[in-house]
């Protein structure tokens, strides 16, 4: 059985393993690349885990199954938009897709965002990533009409999506 939880101090090596697996498996889904992320040392991965483990400014959630991470998502508070949280880096291992884990990860970001006092969640998603776009649309995100080239592959386009957090959700 799997469960979703916020990352904890000490999870750095498991975070490294899943992030690198995600970048190898689905390189065109992310703004970063395996080449750039694989050069980070273990201390940097542990610091990422520590920063995502607590507080209102950064968040990392993972899906754990048999003591391994099989899914992850991150979110942060942009410096220029304190009432917004930015979802990023969502990924689910291929054997665990279509099981509801993606929705659970979005819900984890939503819950954290509400607790942090945010009024909306934004994200960028590759236009051709129909599965991810469908998940985000079903979760309540809408397209903003903004787009840009994917930083890691300029032949692909990302689109901006947003989800307001209503007063009902916030109470």
C-alpha positions as CSV (number, residue, x, y, z in Angstrom):
1,X,0.0,0.0,0.0
2,X,1.2,3.5,-0.8
3,X,0.8,6.7,1.2
4,X,1.4,10.4,0.5
5,X,3.4,12.4,3.0
6,X,5.5,15.5,3.3
7,X,9.2,14.9,2.8
8,X,11.3,14.7,6.0
9,X,14.8,15.5,7.1
10,X,16.9,12.5,6.1
11,X,15.0,11.8,2.9
12,X,17.6,13.4,0.6
13,X,19.0,10.3,-1.0
14,X,15.5,8.9,-1.7
15,X,14.6,12.3,-3.2
16,X,17.7,12.2,-5.4
17,X,16.8,8.7,-6.6
18,X,13.2,9.6,-7.6
19,X,14.1,13.0,-9.1
20,X,16.8,11.4,-11.3
21,X,14.5,8.6,-12.2
22,X,11.8,11.1,-13.3
23,X,14.3,13.1,-15.4
24,X,15.5,9.9,-17.1
25,X,12.0,8.5,-17.7
26,X,10.2,11.7,-18.8
27,X,12.9,14.2,-19.7
28,X,10.4,16.4,-21.7
29,X,8.1,16.9,-18.7
30,X,10.5,19.1,-16.8
31,X,12.3,22.4,-17.1
32,X,15.5,20.8,-15.7
33,X,17.6,18.0,-17.1
34,X,19.2,14.8,-15.8
35,X,22.6,16.2,-16.7
36,X,22.2,19.3,-14.5
37,X,20.5,17.5,-11.6
38,X,22.8,14.5,-11.5
39,X,25.8,16.7,-10.7
40,X,24.4,17.8,-7.3
41,X,26.1,16.2,-4.3
42,X,24.2,14.3,-1.6
43,X,24.4,17.3,0.8
44,X,22.5,19.4,-1.7
45,X,19.8,16.7,-2.0
46,X,19.5,16.6,1.8
47,X,19.2,20.4,1.9
48,X,16.3,20.2,-0.7
49,X,14.6,17.7,1.6
50,X,15.1,19.9,4.7
51,X,13.8,23.0,2.9
52,X,10.7,21.1,1.6
53,X,10.0,19.5,5.0
54,X,8.5,22.4,6.9
55,X,7.2,25.9,6.7
56,X,5.0,27.9,4.4
57,X,7.6,28.9,1.7
58,X,8.6,25.5,0.3
59,X,6.9,22.1,0.2
60,X,7.8,18.6,-1.1
61,X,5.4,15.7,-0.9
62,X,6.3,12.1,-1.8
63,X,4.5,8.9,-2.4
64,X,6.0,6.0,-0.5
65,X,5.6,2.4,-1.4
66,X,7.6,-0.4,0.2
67,X,10.1,2.1,1.6
68,X,10.7,3.7,-1.8
69,X,9.4,6.9,-3.3
70,X,7.2,6.3,-6.4
71,X,5.9,9.8,-6.8
72,X,6.7,13.4,-5.9
73,X,5.5,17.0,-6.2
74,X,7.0,20.3,-5.1
75,X,5.5,23.8,-4.5
76,X,6.9,27.1,-3.3
77,X,5.8,30.7,-2.6
78,X,7.1,33.0,-5.3
79,X,8.9,36.0,-3.9
80,X,6.8,38.5,-5.8
81,X,3.4,36.8,-5.1
82,X,3.0,35.9,-1.4
83,X,-0.6,34.7,-1.8
84,X,0.3,32.3,-4.6
85,X,1.9,28.9,-4.5
86,X,3.7,27.5,-7.5
87,X,3.4,23.7,-8.1
88,X,6.3,22.0,-9.9
89,X,8.1,18.8,-10.5
90,X,5.2,16.5,-10.2
91,X,5.9,12.9,-11.3
92,X,4.6,9.4,-10.7
93,X,6.5,6.2,-11.6
94,X,5.0,4.5,-14.7
95,X,3.9,1.4,-12.7
96,X,1.8,3.6,-10.4
97,X,0.1,5.9,-13.0
98,X,-3.7,5.8,-13.3
99,X,-4.1,4.8,-9.7
100,X,-5.2,8.2,-8.3
101,X,-1.7,9.1,-7.0
102,X,-1.5,12.2,-9.2
103,X,-4.7,13.6,-7.7
104,X,-3.5,12.8,-4.2
105,X,-0.3,14.8,-4.9
106,X,-2.3,17.7,-6.2
107,X,-4.5,17.5,-3.1
108,X,-1.4,17.6,-0.8
109,X,-0.2,20.8,-2.5
110,X,-3.7,22.3,-2.3
111,X,-3.9,21.4,1.5
112,X,-0.5,22.9,2.2
113,X,-1.3,26.0,0.1
114,X,-4.5,26.6,2.0
115,X,-2.8,26.1,5.4
116,X,-0.1,28.6,4.3
117,X,-2.8,31.2,3.5
118,X,-2.5,31.1,-0.3
119,X,-5.4,32.2,-2.6
120,X,-4.3,30.4,-5.7
121,X,-2.0,27.7,-7.1
122,X,-0.2,28.2,-10.4
123,X,1.9,25.8,-12.5
124,X,3.5,25.3,-15.9
125,X,2.8,22.1,-17.9
126,X,4.0,21.0,-21.3
127,X,1.2,21.5,-23.8
128,X,1.7,18.0,-25.3
129,X,1.6,16.3,-21.9
130,X,-2.1,15.4,-22.2
131,X,-2.1,13.1,-19.2
132,X,-0.8,15.8,-16.9
133,X,-3.0,18.5,-18.4
134,X,-6.0,16.3,-18.0
135,X,-5.2,15.7,-14.4
136,X,-4.7,19.4,-13.7
137,X,-8.0,20.3,-15.5
138,X,-9.9,17.6,-13.5
139,X,-8.4,19.1,-10.3
140,X,-9.8,22.5,-11.1
141,X,-6.9,24.3,-12.9
142,X,-7.7,26.4,-15.9
143,X,-5.5,27.6,-18.7
144,X,-4.3,31.2,-18.5
145,X,-3.4,31.6,-22.1
146,X,0.3,32.3,-21.3
147,X,2.9,30.0,-22.8
148,X,6.7,29.8,-23.2
149,X,9.4,27.4,-24.4
150,X,10.3,24.6,-22.0
151,X,13.7,25.6,-20.6
152,X,15.2,22.1,-21.0
153,X,13.9,21.7,-24.6
154,X,13.0,24.8,-26.5
155,X,11.2,22.8,-29.2
156,X,8.4,22.1,-26.6
157,X,5.9,24.7,-25.3
158,X,4.7,25.0,-21.7
159,X,1.4,26.6,-20.8
160,X,0.4,28.3,-17.6
161,X,-2.5,27.0,-15.5
162,X,-4.0,28.4,-12.4
163,X,-6.5,27.3,-9.7
164,X,-8.1,29.8,-7.3
165,X,-8.5,28.5,-3.8
166,X,-12.1,29.5,-2.9
167,X,-13.3,30.6,0.4
168,X,-15.2,27.3,0.8
169,X,-11.9,25.4,0.3
170,X,-10.1,27.7,2.7
171,X,-12.6,27.0,5.6
